[in-house]
Amino acid sequence: MEVGGILTPGSLNRIALNQLRVGERLLVEVVQKTEDGEGIIRVKGQDMFALLETSTELGERFWVKVGDTKEGSLLLIREPLLDSQADIPVIPQQFQQLTERGLPINQDIITLLKTFPTENTDSLGTLLQNIQGAMTDESLVNLRKAIPAWDELSEGNGAEKLVECLKSLGLNYEQRIQQMLKLDSPAKEIEKNSLRETFKFKLLEGIEKQEGQDLYDPQGSLTHLLEKITGQQLWFKTGALTNAFMLLHLPLLNQGQFVPVQIAIESARKGPKMDEQHCRVAIQLETQQLGEIGIDAFFNQDSLTLRVLTRNLPNLPQLLEGVMPETKKEFSKLGFNLTKVETGDLDQNIEFQNFLRGKRRSGVDVQR
């Protein structure tokens, strides 16, 4: 236990003890502290008296767990962070949420969840242009190398390239840190060096450098890009009740230019994984011939139906007819029988657009 606080009975006038459960996580901010260890903390927007351990500092914000609630008092136990891993930067308020993927109680995280699906997915290219000089040229070159090229994805290892891209961006950054703490010294050092190569590490390093030079801009490109990556992490494992949902904004390169791709997947849960045989996959991307195009795919055991959505409907049937034999063959290799292909207008299919923004219907529609 690093930090504990015992709240006096009078301080619980608006947060009733019976509303808090042992093990519940709360975000605490220390707003006042005396030399005697007494102080005021802010919990759920309310200020209350607390007895604090000496290591607690004024202005600190940290996560605590409810340790005990009895006799009119409340024991809050500070959760350990990575104080000994200062050479691997993290954002303390977000660290536990990104490793556990639990329901957020931090308003900043709620904001990220709400704004991420509606952001312009083409902003990555613009943001990268704006951070020239704030990060090393080597970091930007390595980032471009990590992003798959469009024509590479047709190869047999296309899926592996996508996964490697996500890792290079640092979308499992916090989970890797958590696992790193369990390793012995040689393996830990190897993992540290690997983490330093991720783009999220470079962003955090760049922001820390700006802060050290009094140049930090909370609305700047580095912060915006970090928030975009964090928002992506938070959308990796969501969903309600028996369904799992994942939202992904993925950059691809086509002839040296960034191509924004949006992907949404909803499925039944299969233990800790998604059920690939009973799921819906929606994809939207920019193409050279048809402009923006959407693919709405429904998997039901070994059957697959597709709806192709575009703003250029007159040319679509002829194009689909030319590629359909090869498309059926490729899906057959994966164990799926493509049974039906429909077309539709992208702008008129509001439900598809909502699905890509995380506004999905309850249940997974695998009958279409």
ZIPE-V574020 format. One record per residue. N is the residue number from 1. RES is the residue in three letters. OMEGA is omega in degrees with one decimal (none if undefined). Layout:
BEGIN
{{N RES OMEGA} {N RES OMEGA}}
END
This chain:
BEGIN
{{1 MET -179.0} {2 GLU -176.3} {3 VAL 175.2} {4 GLY 176.9} {5 GLY 175.9} {6 ILE -179.0} {7 LEU 178.3} {8 THR -177.7} {9 PRO -177.1} {10 GLY -176.5} {11 SER -174.9} {12 LEU -174.8} {13 ASN -178.2} {14 ARG 173.1} {15 ILE -175.2} {16 ALA 179.7} {17 LEU -177.7} {18 ASN 175.8} {19 GLN -178.3} {20 LEU -178.2} {21 ARG 174.3} {22 VAL -177.6} {23 GLY 178.8} {24 GLU -178.3} {25 ARG 179.2} {26 LEU 174.6} {27 LEU -175.0} {28 VAL 172.8} {29 GLU 179.0} {30 VAL -176.3} {31 VAL 177.8} {32 GLN 178.9} {33 LYS 177.2} {34 THR 179.1} {35 GLU -179.7} {36 ASP 179.2} {37 GLY 174.8} {38 GLU 179.8} {39 GLY 178.1} {40 ILE 174.9} {41 ILE 179.2} {42 ARG -179.6} {43 VAL -179.8} {44 LYS 177.1} {45 GLY -178.5} {46 GLN 177.9} {47 ASP 179.7} {48 MET -178.7} {49 PHE 179.0} {50 ALA 168.8} {51 LEU -171.3} {52 LEU 173.9} {53 GLU -171.4} {54 THR -176.8} {55 SER 179.7} {56 THR -178.0} {57 GLU 178.3} {58 LEU 178.4} {59 GLY -179.3} {60 GLU 171.3} {61 ARG -177.4} {62 PHE 178.1} {63 TRP 176.4} {64 VAL 170.9} {65 LYS 176.4} {66 VAL -177.1} {67 GLY -177.1} {68 ASP 175.1} {69 THR 178.6} {70 LYS 178.5} {71 GLU 175.4} {72 GLY -179.4} {73 SER -176.8} {74 LEU 177.3} {75 LEU 177.8} {76 LEU -177.2} {77 ILE -178.7} {78 ARG 177.7} {79 GLU -179.3} {80 PRO 175.1} {81 LEU -172.1} {82 LEU -177.2} {83 ASP -177.5} {84 SER -178.6} {85 GLN -174.9} {86 ALA -180.0} {87 ASP 173.2} {88 ILE -172.3} {89 PRO 174.0} {90 VAL 171.9} {91 ILE -170.9} {92 PRO -175.8} {93 GLN -176.9} {94 GLN -170.2} {95 PHE -175.3} {96 GLN 179.5} {97 GLN -175.8} {98 LEU 176.6} {99 THR -179.6} {100 GLU -175.3} {101 ARG 179.5} {102 GLY 178.0} {103 LEU -174.7} {104 PRO 170.5} {105 ILE 177.0} {106 ASN -176.1} {107 GLN 178.3} {108 ASP -179.5} {109 ILE 176.4} {110 ILE 178.4} {111 THR 178.6} {112 LEU 179.2} {113 LEU -176.8} {114 LYS -173.9} {115 THR -174.7} {116 PHE -176.1} {117 PRO -175.2} {118 THR 179.7} {119 GLU 175.3} {120 ASN -176.3} {121 THR 177.8} {122 ASP -174.9} {123 SER -178.8} {124 LEU 179.5} {125 GLY 179.0} {126 THR 179.7} {127 LEU 179.8} {128 LEU 176.4} {129 GLN -176.4} {130 ASN -178.1} {131 ILE 174.2} {132 GLN -178.8} {133 GLY 178.2} {134 ALA 176.2} {135 MET -178.4} {136 THR 177.4} {137 ASP 179.9} {138 GLU 179.5} {139 SER -178.8} {140 LEU 177.3} {141 VAL 179.3} {142 ASN 178.2} {143 LEU 179.8} {144 ARG 178.2} {145 LYS -177.0} {146 ALA -178.0} {147 ILE -175.7} {148 PRO 172.0} {149 ALA -176.8} {150 TRP -175.1} {151 ASP 178.4} {152 GLU -171.8} {153 LEU 177.2} {154 SER 178.7} {155 GLU -176.8} {156 GLY -179.1} {157 ASN -179.2} {158 GLY -179.8} {159 ALA 179.1} {160 GLU 178.9} {161 LYS 178.3} {162 LEU 179.8} {163 VAL 179.6} {164 GLU 176.1} {165 CYS -179.7} {166 LEU 177.5} {167 LYS 179.9} {168 SER 176.0} {169 LEU 179.7} {170 GLY -177.4} {171 LEU 170.8} {172 ASN -175.1} {173 TYR -176.6} {174 GLU 178.1} {175 GLN 179.3} {176 ARG 177.0} {177 ILE 179.7} {178 GLN 178.4} {179 GLN -179.1} {180 MET -178.0} {181 LEU -179.2} {182 LYS -175.9} {183 LEU 173.9} {184 ASP -169.8} {185 SER -178.9} {186 PRO -178.8} {187 ALA 179.5} {188 LYS -179.1} {189 GLU 177.3} {190 ILE -179.7} {191 GLU 176.2} {192 LYS -179.7} {193 ASN 178.2} {194 SER 177.9} {195 LEU -179.9} {196 ARG 179.6} {197 GLU -179.2} {198 THR -179.0} {199 PHE 179.0} {200 LYS 175.7} {201 PHE -179.2} {202 LYS 177.6} {203 LEU 179.2} {204 LEU 178.6} {205 GLU 178.8} {206 GLY 178.8} {207 ILE 177.4} {208 GLU 179.6} {209 LYS 177.5} {210 GLN 179.1} {211 GLU 179.9} {212 GLY 179.3} {213 GLN -178.8} {214 ASP 180.0} {215 LEU -172.9} {216 TYR 177.9} {217 ASP -176.3} {218 PRO 178.0} {219 GLN -173.9} {220 GLY -174.1} {221 SER 180.0} {222 LEU -179.6} {223 THR 179.9} {224 HIS -179.8} {225 LEU 176.7} {226 LEU 178.3} {227 GLU 179.1} {228 LYS 178.1} {229 ILE 178.4} {230 THR 176.8} {231 GLY 177.2} {232 GLN 179.4} {233 GLN -176.6} {234 LEU -179.7} {235 TRP -177.0} {236 PHE -178.0} {237 LYS 178.9} {238 THR -178.7} {239 GLY -177.5} {240 ALA 175.2} {241 LEU -173.5} {242 THR -176.0} {243 ASN 173.0} {244 ALA -178.5} {245 PHE 177.7} {246 MET 177.9} {247 LEU -174.6} {248 LEU 169.9} {249 HIS -171.3} {250 LEU 175.1} {251 PRO 172.4} {252 LEU 177.8} {253 LEU 175.5} {254 ASN -177.4} {255 GLN 176.0} {256 GLY -178.9} {257 GLN 178.4} {258 PHE 175.2} {259 VAL 180.0} {260 PRO 179.4} {261 VAL 175.3} {262 GLN 179.5} {263 ILE 173.7} {264 ALA -179.1} {265 ILE 172.9} {266 GLU -178.6} {267 SER 166.8} {268 ALA 177.2} {269 ARG 177.7} {270 LYS -170.4} {271 GLY 178.2} {272 PRO -175.1} {273 LYS 174.5} {274 MET -178.7} {275 ASP -175.1} {276 GLU 179.5} {277 GLN 178.1} {278 HIS -174.4} {279 CYS 173.4} {280 ARG 178.8} {281 VAL 177.9} {282 ALA -179.3} {283 ILE 173.8} {284 GLN -178.4} {285 LEU 179.6} {286 GLU 177.4} {287 THR -179.4} {288 GLN -174.3} {289 GLN -172.7} {290 LEU -174.9} {291 GLY 178.5} {292 GLU 179.9} {293 ILE 179.3} {294 GLY 175.5} {295 ILE 179.1} {296 ASP -173.1} {297 ALA 179.3} {298 PHE -179.9} {299 PHE 177.2} {300 ASN -173.0} {301 GLN -177.9} {302 ASP -179.6} {303 SER -179.3} {304 LEU 171.5} {305 THR -177.5} {306 LEU 168.2} {307 ARG -179.0} {308 VAL -173.8} {309 LEU -179.3} {310 THR 173.7} {311 ARG -176.4} {312 ASN -172.2} {313 LEU -176.1} {314 PRO -177.0} {315 ASN -171.2} {316 LEU -176.4} {317 PRO -178.8} {318 GLN 178.1} {319 LEU -179.8} {320 LEU -179.7} {321 GLU -178.7} {322 GLY -176.0} {323 VAL -172.4} {324 MET -180.0} {325 PRO -179.7} {326 GLU 178.7} {327 THR 178.8} {328 LYS -179.4} {329 LYS -178.2} {330 GLU 177.7} {331 PHE 178.0} {332 SER 177.0} {333 LYS 179.6} {334 LEU 178.1} {335 GLY -178.5} {336 PHE 178.5} {337 ASN -179.8} {338 LEU -171.0} {339 THR -176.0} {340 LYS 175.8} {341 VAL 178.2} {342 GLU 175.8} {343 THR -179.9} {344 GLY 179.1} {345 ASP -176.1} {346 LEU -176.3} {347 ASP -176.8} {348 GLN -178.6} {349 ASN -175.5} {350 ILE -178.3} {351 GLU 177.4} {352 PHE 179.2} {353 GLN 178.5} {354 ASN 178.9} {355 PHE 178.7} {356 LEU 176.7} {357 ARG 177.7} {358 GLY 177.9} {359 LYS -171.5} {360 ARG 176.8} {361 ARG 175.5} {362 SER -177.5} {363 GLY 178.6} {364 VAL -177.7} {365 ASP 179.8} {366 VAL -177.1} {367 GLN -173.8} {368 ARG none}}
END
